[in-house]
């Protein structure tokens, strides 16, 4: 190597040394936090579907038990026993129905047409609960004629739509009497109609059905009860008419009308012929595809009690029944075919294989000419009313011609009952019964806790599971560990564990937020304020929060039909977290302090009622009670935060009272609208809690109208007590 090469090499080595030194003292780039646990974790890329998938699996297991029972049915006697069981189950799950009271039917106006007339009718399916309907009467009637109850799907204007008029007027041309009525929340029966705005304050038909249906579930009832009873009373009205042959009555409807057809014709043996359209598809296929639909399409614990779509058909055997289906419908065609095949076994065993029929066409969620003509022919045959089954073009009536009430709405015309007002009376009766039990010294609270365990569908999670460690971030004075652990079934629960760096064996706090683990995790946030006091804080995503998605109606209604409330599942999530903390040798979790925000108070109170490892409870902005939700026409409490059927046995205040003598702090309690509750409401609602704590000399406090910074100070003081 020449002298020049040596010099160049020396200069290069010197330069590299300088670069190395400079590199070693470079500023460390600020960490970019990603507190999502499942980032770049392929197995949980769709974690927001885990809760739905799990509840589907619960439903499928329950449906599998039913399928095994059906597989054992062979003889006519087997099927008759099954029919009796289904009738009893339907009566229990769908009922009880009210007493048959006078219909007080009256014709409000009559429209005359060349070939028929329309009598607009109002009758009372329950006292002061009005049903608007129109009776289409052909002019060429000779003696008593067959009648069809046409129930309507989810169209805001109900049977006034040309879509529905086409079927009605074709049936009338074929000399059928047709009664079409407005379903609850549709046509002239909007339950939340605002006369000044001229519309519902809740939304369209499905929104109204679900909104009031949730209140019904809370009181141990269902919207399906109201829909079905309206239909049964409509048949009562048809039979009261001298023009109608009471032995020749049929029911048909499409979509939501197919739902009502299925219910009514299964529950009322006077229905000679039934023809549900574009609805029957089997619950497994329904849940696999579009999921549970609006309120009235879900039975209270229906799947848990062994019911499926096929039961609506099988319980009718051997009475004539026709399924109308289309291959591109969002109601699964595969499920429709499977249901038809199963129901056919019942009809065959009972000696009437030809009494169950199906008509299928290639179309979407719609009537087709083929299916309509099959319907006309089926009715003509089985209602003994022969004629041409051809589908014809018709002239539609106007909205004005089909108006029943003076204003076009019951609200503003006849100030009667609504589903809400009737259900409120039921809820008030249940609440009075609770108050009576509370006033009697004894075991009410222990019974309420046991009822909460059963009604919520809570399953004890057992010993804590070992979590998967995902990573760690450092902040000044503390670390944030990312983990996930097995939850119930297919659910996996991500959580963050905030640990103060200087504290030895810190005490444990569990922080629960409806928006998930990150909602209060920001620098300077609520969790950091607790960590800086020396506490280890665990913040999880409970089921259907944070990375685990949202609790939409499809998820919560799956909980309704399977008897597994989301509150019960989340309560088990909370218990898992408490037991995990207690398993950590470097954390003092002998008595875990738990803080919840808004509606997460519901699962927390359930968990705390039977998990003694929860040492103290703080509820921030909890709504005051289930009774407050059922007792007000408008509410803003999410359905995921209530427990269906709870008011039949307990309320949240019973669970709060059961916690005594463990310390309980309630900050900024909210009313049914999730607004600050008044002092009057607080005094009334929490009276039972105050008495329980006073009897044990235990610490209980309610703090109202506190600003965020005051809430933080209250929690600090509460933790130090």
C-alpha positions in Angstrom: 0.0 0.0 0.0 1.5 3.4 -1.0 1.9 6.3 1.4 -1.0 8.1 -0.3 -3.3 5.2 0.2 -2.4 5.0 3.8 -3.2 8.6 4.3 -6.6 8.3 2.6 -7.4 5.2 4.7 -6.5 7.1 7.8 -8.7 10.0 6.9 -11.6 7.7 6.1 -11.2 5.9 9.5 -11.1 9.2 11.2 -14.3 10.4 9.4 -16.1 7.1 10.3 -15.1 7.5 13.9 -16.5 11.0 14.0 -19.8 9.8 12.3 -20.0 7.0 14.9 -19.6 9.4 17.8 -22.2 11.8 16.3 -24.6 8.9 15.7 -24.3 7.7 19.3 -25.3 11.0 20.7 -28.1 11.7 18.3 -31.5 12.6 19.8 -33.8 9.6 20.3 -36.9 10.2 18.3 -40.1 10.6 20.3 -42.1 7.4 20.5 -45.3 7.3 18.6 -47.8 5.5 20.7 -50.3 3.0 19.3 -52.3 1.7 22.2 -54.3 -0.6 20.0 -53.4 -4.1 21.1 -54.4 -5.9 17.9 -52.4 -3.8 15.5 -50.7 -6.1 13.0 -52.1 -9.1 14.7 -53.6 -11.1 11.9 -55.6 -13.5 14.0 -57.6 -10.6 15.5 -57.8 -8.3 12.4 -61.6 -8.4 12.7 -61.7 -8.2 16.5 -64.8 -5.9 16.2 -66.8 -9.0 15.1 -65.7 -11.3 18.0 -68.7 -10.5 20.2 -71.2 -11.0 17.4 -69.5 -14.2 16.4 -69.6 -15.5 20.0 -73.3 -14.7 20.4 -73.9 -16.4 17.1 -72.1 -19.5 18.4 -74.3 -19.4 21.5 -77.4 -19.2 19.3 -76.1 -22.0 17.1 -75.5 -24.3 20.0 -79.1 -23.7 21.3 -80.5 -24.2 17.8 -78.4 -27.4 17.5 -80.1 -28.8 20.6 -83.5 -28.1 18.9 -82.4 -29.8 15.7 -81.4 -32.9 17.6 -84.9 -33.0 19.1 -86.5 -32.6 15.7 -84.4 -35.4 14.3 -86.1 -37.8 16.9 -89.6 -37.0 15.7 -91.0 -39.8 13.4 -94.6 -40.6 14.0 -97.8 -38.5 13.9 -98.0 -38.8 17.7 -94.4 -37.5 18.0 -95.3 -34.4 16.0 -98.5 -33.8 17.9 -96.5 -33.8 21.2 -94.1 -31.4 19.6 -96.9 -29.1 18.4 -98.3 -29.0 22.0 -94.9 -28.1 23.3 -94.4 -25.4 20.8 -97.8 -23.9 21.5 -97.0 -23.9 25.2 -93.6 -22.3 24.5 -95.0 -19.7 22.2 -97.7 -18.8 24.7 -95.0 -18.4 27.4 -92.4 -16.6 25.3 -94.7 -14.4 23.2 -97.4 -13.9 25.8 -99.2 -13.5 28.0 -101.8 -11.9 25.9 -104.3 -9.5 27.5 -107.9 -10.2 28.1 -110.2 -10.1 25.1 -112.1 -6.8 25.5 -114.7 -5.1 23.3 -113.3 -4.1 19.9 -115.6 -1.0 19.8 -115.1 -1.0 16.1 -116.4 1.9 14.0 -116.3 2.8 10.4 -114.8 6.3 10.0 -115.6 6.8 6.3 -116.4 4.8 3.1 -114.9 5.1 -0.3 -117.0 3.9 -3.2 -115.4 2.4 -6.3 -116.9 0.7 -9.3 -116.1 -2.9 -8.3 -115.6 -2.5 -4.6 -115.9 -0.3 -1.6 -113.5 0.5 1.1 -114.7 0.9 4.7 -112.1 2.7 6.9 -112.2 1.2 10.3 -110.8 1.9 13.8 -111.0 -0.8 16.5 -109.4 -1.3 19.9 -107.2 -4.4 20.2 -106.7 -3.4 23.8 -108.8 -0.9 25.8 -108.1 2.5 24.3 -105.4 1.1 22.0 -106.5 1.9 18.5 -105.8 0.1 15.3 -106.4 1.8 12.0 -107.4 -0.4 9.1 -109.3 -0.6 5.8 -111.7 -3.2 4.8 -111.9 -3.8 1.0 -115.3 -5.4 0.0 -116.0 -6.7 -3.5 -119.4 -5.7 -4.9 -120.1 -9.1 -6.4 -120.4 -11.1 -3.2 -123.0 -13.9 -3.1 -123.3 -14.9 0.5 -120.5 -15.0 3.0 -117.1 -14.8 1.4 -113.5 -15.7 2.3 -111.4 -13.0 3.8 -107.7 -12.3 3.8 -105.9 -10.4 6.6 -103.0 -8.6 4.8 -100.3 -7.6 7.3 -97.7 -5.1 6.1 -94.0 -4.9 6.0 -91.7 -2.1 6.9 -93.1 0.7 4.8 -93.8 4.0 6.6 -97.1 4.6 4.8 -98.1 0.9 5.2 -100.8 -0.5 2.9 -101.2 2.8 1.1 -98.1 2.1 -0.9 -98.8 0.9 -4.5 -96.5 -2.1 -3.7 -99.1 -3.4 -1.2 -102.2 -2.1 -3.0 -101.3 -4.3 -6.0 -101.8 -7.4 -4.0 -104.9 -6.1 -2.1 -106.7 -5.0 -5.2 -105.9 -8.2 -7.1 -107.4 -10.2 -4.3 -110.5 -8.0 -4.3 -110.9 -8.6 -8.0 -110.9 -12.3 -7.3 -113.7 -11.9 -4.8 -111.8 -12.0 -1.6 -112.6 -9.6 1.2 -109.3 -8.0 2.4 -108.6 -6.3 5.7 -105.3 -4.4 5.7 -104.2 -2.7 8.9 -101.5 -0.3 10.0 -98.8 -2.0 12.0 -97.5 -0.3 15.1 -95.2 2.6 14.1 -96.4 2.7 10.5 -99.2 4.3 8.5 -101.5 6.2 10.9 -100.2 4.5 14.0 -96.8 6.3 14.5 -96.0 6.0 18.2 -93.7 9.0 18.3 -95.5 11.3 15.8 -94.9 15.1 16.3 -97.9 17.0 14.8 -95.9 20.1 14.3 -93.0 18.4 12.5 -95.4 16.0 10.7 -93.1 13.0 11.3 -91.8 10.6 13.9 -89.3 11.9 16.3 -87.6 8.5 16.4 -87.3 7.7 12.8 -88.8 5.2 10.3 -90.7 2.0 11.0 -87.9 -0.2 12.1 -86.5 2.5 14.4 -89.9 2.9 16.1 -90.3 -0.9 16.5 -87.0 -1.3 18.2 -87.1 1.9 20.3 -90.3 0.8 22.1 -89.4 -2.9 21.8 -86.4 -2.3 24.1 -88.6 -0.9 26.8 -90.9 -3.9 26.5 -88.0 -6.3 26.9 -86.9 -4.5 30.0 -90.3 -5.1 31.6 -90.4 -8.8 30.6 -92.5 -8.3 27.5 -91.9 -7.9 23.8 -93.1 -5.8 20.8 -93.9 -9.1 19.1 -96.7 -9.5 21.7 -98.4 -6.3 20.5 -98.0 -7.1 16.8 -99.4 -10.6 17.2 -102.3 -9.5 19.4 -103.3 -6.8 16.9 -103.5 -9.5 14.3 -105.6 -11.8 16.4 -108.0 -9.0 17.2 -108.1 -8.2 13.5 -109.4 -11.7 12.9 -111.9 -11.1 15.6 -113.1 -8.1 13.6 -113.3 -10.1 10.4 -115.4 -12.7 12.1 -117.7 -10.0 13.4 -118.6 -8.9 9.8 -121.7 -10.5 8.3 -120.0 -10.6 4.9 -117.2 -12.8 6.1 -117.2 -16.6 6.3 -115.5 -17.2 9.6 -114.3 -20.6 8.5 -112.4 -19.2 5.4 -109.8 -16.8 6.7 -106.3 -16.4 5.5 -103.3 -14.3 6.5 -100.5 -13.1 4.3 -97.8 -10.5 4.2 -94.3 -9.9 2.9 -91.1 -9.0 4.8 -92.2 -7.6 8.2 -95.7 -8.7 7.1 -94.2 -12.2 6.6 -93.1 -12.0 10.2 -96.5 -11.0 11.4 -98.2 -13.7 9.2 -95.9 -16.3 10.8 -96.8 -15.2 14.4 -100.5 -14.8 13.9 -101.1 -18.0 12.0 -99.0 -20.0 14.5 -100.9 -18.6 17.5 -104.5 -18.5 16.1 -106.1 -21.7 14.9 -108.8 -19.8 13.1 -106.3 -19.0 10.3 -107.4 -21.5 7.7 -104.6 -20.7 5.3 -101.3 -18.9 5.9 -98.8 -17.5 3.3 -95.7 -15.8 4.7 -93.6 -14.1 2.0 -89.9 -13.3 2.1 -89.3 -13.9 5.8 -89.1 -17.6 6.7 -85.4 -18.6 6.4 -84.4 -20.3 9.6 -82.6 -18.5 12.4 -79.2 -20.0 11.8 -79.1 -18.7 8.2 -80.5 -15.3 9.4 -77.8 -14.9 12.0 -75.1 -16.0 9.6 -76.2 -13.4 7.1 -78.0 -10.2 8.0 -78.4 -10.9 11.7 -81.4 -10.2 13.9 -83.7 -7.5 12.6 -85.8 -4.9 14.4 -87.6 -5.2 17.8 -90.7 -7.2 17.0 -88.7 -9.8 15.0 -87.0 -11.1 18.2 -88.7 -13.2 20.8 -87.7 -12.7 24.4 -85.4 -15.7 25.0 -87.0 -17.4 22.0 -83.9 -19.3 20.8 -83.0 -20.2 24.4 -86.5 -21.8 24.6 -85.9 -23.9 21.5 -87.9 -21.9 18.9 -87.0 -21.5 15.2 -88.8 -20.3 12.1 -89.8 -23.9 11.2 -91.9 -24.0 14.4 -94.3 -21.4 12.9 -95.0 -23.8 10.1 -94.9 -27.1 11.9 -97.4 -26.0 14.6 -99.9 -25.3 11.8 -99.8 -28.8 10.3 -101.9 -30.0 8.6 -103.6 -26.6 7.8 -102.7 -25.2 4.4 -99.5 -23.1 4.4 -97.6 -21.6 1.5 -94.1 -20.1 1.6 -93.2 -17.4 -0.9 -89.5 -17.0 -1.4 -87.0 -15.4 -3.9 -83.5 -16.5 -4.5 -81.8 -13.1 -4.2 -83.6 -12.1 -1.1 -81.5 -10.9 1.9 -83.5 -13.5 3.8 -81.5 -16.5 2.9 -82.9 -18.7 0.2 -80.9 -21.6 1.4 -82.4 -21.2 4.9 -85.9 -21.0 3.4 -85.4 -24.3 1.5 -84.0 -26.0 4.6 -86.9 -24.8 6.7 -89.4 -26.0 4.1 -87.8 -29.4 4.1 -87.9 -29.7 7.9 -91.5 -28.5 8.1 -92.5 -30.9 5.4 -91.7 -33.8 7.7 -94.4 -32.6 10.1 -97.0 -32.3 7.4 -96.1 -35.7 6.0 -96.3 -37.4 9.4 -99.7 -35.9 9.9 -101.0 -37.2 6.6 -101.0 -33.9 4.7 -97.8 -33.5 2.7 -99.6 -31.5 0.0 -100.8 -28.9 2.5 -97.4 -27.3 2.8 -96.2 -25.7 -0.4 -93.4 -23.3 -1.6 -93.2 -21.0 -4.5 -89.8 -19.7 -5.5 -88.6 -17.1 -8.1 -85.4 -15.5 -9.1 -85.7 -12.0 -7.7 -84.7 -9.8 -4.7 -86.8 -8.9 -1.7 -90.0 -8.5 -3.7 -93.2 -10.0 -5.0 -93.0 -11.5 -8.5 -95.7 -12.3 -10.9 -95.0 -16.0 -10.5 -95.2 -15.9 -6.7 -98.3 -13.8 -6.7 -100.1 -16.0 -9.0 -99.1 -19.0 -6.9 -100.5 -17.2 -3.9 -103.8 -16.4 -5.6 -104.2 -20.0 -6.8 -103.4 -21.4 -3.3 -106.0 -19.1 -1.7 -108.6 -19.9 -4.4 -108.1 -23.7 -3.8 -108.0 -23.8 0.0 -110.5 -21.1 0.7 -112.9 -22.6 -1.9 -113.1 -19.5 -4.1 -112.3 -20.6 -7.6 -111.4 -18.2 -10.4 -108.6 -16.9 -12.6 -105.3 -16.8 -10.7 -103.7 -14.3 -13.1 -102.0 -11.2 -11.8 -103.6 -8.0 -13.2 -102.7 -4.4 -13.5 -104.8 -2.2 -11.1 -105.6 1.4 -10.5 -104.3 2.6 -7.2 -106.1 4.6 -4.6 -104.7 7.9 -3.5 -103.3 8.6 0.0 -106.4 10.8 0.7 -108.7 8.0 -0.4 -107.0 5.6 2.1 -106.9 8.0 5.0 -108.7 6.5 8.0 -108.5 9.2 10.7 -109.4 12.9 10.3 -105.8 14.1 10.6 -104.1 11.0 9.0 -102.6 10.0 12.4 -104.1 8.6 15.6 -102.0 11.1 17.5 -104.0 14.3 17.0 -107.2 12.4 16.1 -107.8 9.8 18.9 -105.7 10.3 22.0 -105.5 6.7 23.1 -102.8 4.4 24.5 -99.5 3.8 22.9 -97.2 0.7 23.3 -95.1 2.9 25.6 -98.0 4.0 27.8 -99.2 0.4 28.2 -95.7 -1.0 28.9 -95.1 1.9 31.4 -98.1 0.7 33.4 -96.6 -2.8 33.4 -93.2 -1.5 34.5 -94.8 0.6 37.2 -96.6 -2.5 38.5 -93.3 -4.4 38.6 -91.6 -1.5 40.4 -94.4 -1.3 43.0 -93.9 -5.1 43.6 -90.2 -4.4 44.0 -90.8 -1.6 46.5 -93.1 -3.9 48.5 -90.5 -6.6 48.7 -87.9 -4.0 49.7 -90.1 -2.8 52.6 -90.3 -6.3 54.1 -87.2 -7.2 56.3 -85.6 -10.3 55.0 -83.7 -11.7 52.1 -84.8 -9.4 49.2 -81.3 -8.2 48.4 -79.8 -11.7 48.3 -82.8 -12.8 46.1 -82.3 -9.8 43.9 -78.6 -10.6 43.4 -79.4 -14.2 42.5 -82.1 -13.1 40.1 -79.6 -10.7 38.5 -77.2 -13.5 38.0 -79.8 -15.7 36.3 -81.6 -13.0 34.3 -78.5 -11.3 33.0 -77.1 -14.6 31.7 -73.9 -14.3 33.7 -71.4 -17.2 33.6 -68.7 -17.3 36.1 -65.3 -17.1 34.3 -63.4 -19.3 36.7 -59.7 -18.9 37.5 -57.7 -16.1 35.8 -56.1 -16.9 32.4 -52.6 -16.0 31.5 -52.6 -13.0 29.2 -50.5 -12.5 26.0 -48.0 -9.7 26.4 -48.1 -7.4 23.4 -45.6 -4.6 24.2 -44.8 -1.7 26.5 -44.6 2.1 26.3 -42.8 4.4 28.7 -44.1 7.7 29.9 -42.5 9.8 32.6 -42.9 8.0 35.9 -44.9 5.0 34.6 -45.2 2.3 31.9 -48.1 1.1 29.8 -48.2 -2.6 29.1 -50.4 -4.0 26.3 -52.0 -7.4 26.8 -54.9 -9.6 25.8 -56.5 -12.5 27.5 -59.2 -15.1 26.6 -62.8 -13.9 27.3 -66.0 -15.9 27.0 -66.1 -18.3 24.1 -64.6 -16.6 21.0 -64.1 -13.3 22.7 -60.5 -12.0 23.4 -60.1 -9.1 25.8 -57.4 -6.5 25.1 -56.3 -4.3 28.0 -53.7 -1.8 29.1 -51.9 -2.0 32.4 -50.4 1.3 33.8 -47.7 0.7 36.4 -46.0 3.5 38.4 -42.2 3.0 38.1 -41.3 3.9 41.7 -44.2 2.2 43.6 -43.6 -1.1 45.3 -46.6 -3.4 45.2 -49.0 -0.6 44.2 -52.7 -1.0 45.0 -54.9 -1.8 42.0 -57.6 0.2 40.3 -59.8 -1.1 37.4 -61.0 1.7 35.2 -63.9 1.0 32.9 -65.1 3.3 30.1 -67.9 2.7 27.5 -65.5 3.8 24.7 -62.8 1.3 25.7 -59.4 1.2 27.2 -58.0 4.3 25.4 -60.8 6.7 26.3 -59.0 8.0 29.4 -55.5 6.9 28.6 -54.1 10.1 27.1 -51.2 11.9 28.7 -52.7 14.1 31.4 -55.9 12.1 31.4 -57.9 10.5 34.1 -55.9 7.3 34.3 -52.6 9.1 34.5 -53.9 11.1 37.5 -54.5 7.8 39.3 -51.2 6.3 38.4 -49.4 9.4 39.7 -51.0 8.7 43.0 -49.2 5.4 43.0 -51.9 3.1 41.8 -51.6 0.4 39.2 -54.5 0.9 36.8 -55.9 -1.7 34.4 -58.1 -0.4 31.6 -59.8 -3.0 29.4 -61.9 -3.1 26.3 -65.0 -4.9 27.6 -67.0 -6.9 25.1 -68.3 -4.6 22.3 -66.2 -1.6 23.3 -63.0 -0.2 21.9 -61.2 -2.6 19.6 -64.1 -5.1 20.1 -66.5 -3.0 18.1 -69.9 -1.5 19.2 -73.0 -2.9 20.7 -75.5 -2.3 17.9 -79.0 -3.7 17.9 -77.9 -6.8 16.0 -75.6 -7.7 18.8 -77.9 -6.8 21.7 -80.9 -8.6 20.1 -78.7 -11.7 19.8 -78.4 -11.4 23.6 -82.1 -11.1 24.0 -83.0 -14.2 22.0 -80.3 -16.4 23.6 -80.8 -15.1 27.2 -77.3 -13.7 27.3 -77.4 -10.0 28.0 -74.3 -8.0 27.0 -74.3 -6.6 30.6 -74.0 -10.2 31.9 -71.1 -10.9 29.5 -69.4 -7.7 30.4 -69.8 -8.5 34.1 -67.8 -11.7 33.5 -65.2 -9.6 31.6 -64.8 -7.4 34.7 -64.5 -10.4 37.0 -61.8 -11.8 34.7 -59.8 -8.6 35.1 -60.2 -8.4 38.9 -59.0 -12.0 39.2 -56.1 -11.4 36.9 -55.0 -8.4 39.1 -55.3 -10.6 42.2 -53.0 -13.2 40.6 -50.2 -10.6 40.2 -47.7 -10.9 43.0 -46.2 -7.4 42.4 -49.6 -5.7 42.7 -51.7 -5.3 45.9 -55.1 -6.4 44.6 -56.6 -7.8 47.7 -59.4 -5.3 47.4 -59.6 -3.9 43.9 -61.1 -0.4 43.5 -63.2 -0.1 40.4 -64.3 3.0 38.6 -66.9 3.0 35.8 -68.1 5.7 33.5 -71.7 6.1 32.3 -73.5 2.9 31.3 -70.7 0.6 32.2 -72.1 1.0 35.7 -74.6 -1.7 34.8 -72.1 -4.6 34.3 -69.9 -3.3 37.1 -72.8 -3.5 39.6 -73.7 -7.0 38.5 -70.0 -8.1 38.8 -69.6 -6.4 42.2 -72.7 -7.9 43.6 -71.2 -11.4 43.6 -67.4 -10.8 43.3 -66.1 -10.0 46.7 -62.6 -9.1 45.3 -64.1 -5.8 44.3 -63.4 -3.8 47.4 -64.9 -0.4 46.5 -66.9 1.0 43.6 -67.1 4.5 42.1 -69.8 5.2 39.4 -69.3 8.3 37.3 -72.5 9.5 35.4 -74.5 6.3 35.8 -78.1 6.3 34.9 -80.3 6.0 37.9 -82.4 2.9 37.2 -83.9 0.5 34.7 -87.3 1.8 35.9 -86.4 5.3 34.7 -85.8 4.0 31.2 -89.1 2.1 31.0 -91.0 4.9 32.6 -90.3 7.7 30.1 -91.5 8.0 26.5 -88.1 9.2 25.3 -84.7 7.8 26.6 -81.1 7.9 25.6 -79.7 5.0 27.6 -78.1 2.5 25.2 -79.8 -0.9 25.1 -76.5 -2.6 25.8 -76.6 -1.0 29.3 -79.9 -2.5 30.4 -80.8 -6.1 31.1 -83.9 -7.5 29.4 -86.5 -8.8 32.0 -84.6 -7.2 34.9 -87.7 -5.3 36.2 -89.4 -8.6 36.9 -87.0 -9.2 39.8 -84.6 -6.3 40.5 -83.3 -2.9 39.6 -79.8 -1.3 39.7 -80.5 0.2 43.1 -81.0 -3.2 44.5 -77.5 -4.2 43.4 -76.1 -1.0 44.7 -77.7 -1.6 48.1 -76.3 -5.2 48.1 -72.8 -3.8 48.1 -73.0 -2.4 51.6 -70.7 -2.2 53.6 -68.2 -1.9 50.7 -67.6 1.8 50.0 -69.8 3.2 47.1 -69.4 6.6 45.5 -71.8 7.9 42.9 -70.7 11.1 40.9 -73.1 13.0 38.7 -75.9 10.5 38.4 -77.9 10.8 35.2 -81.5 10.4 34.3 -83.2 8.5 31.4 -81.9 11.0 28.9 -78.4 10.7 30.3 -78.7 14.3 31.6 -77.9 15.3 35.2 -80.6 13.8 37.4 -82.6 16.2 39.6 -82.3 16.1 43.4 -85.9 14.9 43.5 -85.1 12.0 41.2 -81.9 11.1 43.2 -83.7 11.2 46.5 -86.4 8.9 45.2 -84.3 6.5 43.3 -81.5 6.0 45.8 -83.6 5.8 48.9 -83.2 2.0 49.2 -79.4 2.4 48.8 -79.1 5.0 51.5 -81.1 2.8 53.9 -79.0 -0.2 53.2 -75.7 1.7 53.9 -77.1 3.5 56.9 -78.1 0.2 58.5 -74.5 -1.0 58.3 -72.9 2.4 59.0 -71.0 2.1 55.7 -69.6 4.9 53.5 -72.0 5.9 50.7 -72.0 9.3 49.0 -73.6 10.9 46.0 -71.9 13.9 44.5 -73.9 16.1 42.0 -73.0 18.5 39.3 -69.2 18.2 39.6 -66.8 19.6 37.0 -64.2 17.2 35.5 -61.4 18.6 37.7 -63.7 18.1 40.7 -64.4 14.5 39.7 -60.7 13.9 39.7 -60.2 15.3 43.2 -63.2 13.3 44.4 -61.7 10.0 43.1 -58.3 10.8 44.7 -60.0 11.4 48.1 -62.2 8.3 47.7 -59.2 6.1 46.9 -57.3 7.2 50.0 -60.3 6.5 52.3 
